[in-house]
Amino acid sequence: MAPTIAIIGALDKEVRHVYDAIEKGTVAEDAGLRMMGGRYHGFDIVATVAGMGTVNAAAAAQYLISAHHANAIIFSGIGGGLNPRLHIGDIVIGDTLRYLDTDTALIAESKPGQEEFHSSDFLCDLAEETLISHGFVSADLADDQIAVGTKARERADASPFRQGDTRVDPKRYLRGTIATGNRFVTGPDMKRAAVDATCADCVEMEGAAIAHIAAKNEIDCLVLREISDNCDESYDALSGREFDLDEYARDASGLVLSIIRRLAVKMGIEPRE
């Protein structure tokens, strides 16, 4: 029996391209969710749009685990940048997920007894390998090393991330910390408060809840965020940048699908090309 991977996004545009990639997809609706199920490179995939916020994310994750027997969850989408080394279009791999504006000590009184949560190490490694293969360079590299990364990017396979433009600096990734809250963070005061509370590299509204539910159920998870803004504009202004948001969401979806293809090779489900 093939492993089942659940793919979740908060917005339709963050999952739309995954829907298009699933072979012989079937649609089901239950528990307030519209789900697409099918096969992709040897895996059973079930994908859905959870909606925004921790409750929506947690409910969707638990449903896909309980009803569809998901063995792993991948959550991808857009987030607001907090780390000045990251720019729009860069990627944060959620090594650590922390709640914002939450009494985490009280949460830790229940299983799994954690105040912060983590993506699975092997999935973080896989995401990092995939990003490097697409020409991304680590934000931890010094600026003089970024130039070396540019040459590596020029040798990388063509991908939607680079769009064939070798004139621009390579996009960066960071294995870092993602902060999750139920308010849209915008403006210098909210941004500073988020950094002070969590030491995070980016902020969003679902990741910690996904990793929390995965930990409760003892399954693997991966949370990824592409930086869409620097927490310097309102949600209405951000959502009005329809073309940009579609591009960021497409990149994030493309990354998820690339990770799954790489995982299929590592697991021996598909032969190495």
Disulfide bonds with the S-S distance in Angstrom:
none
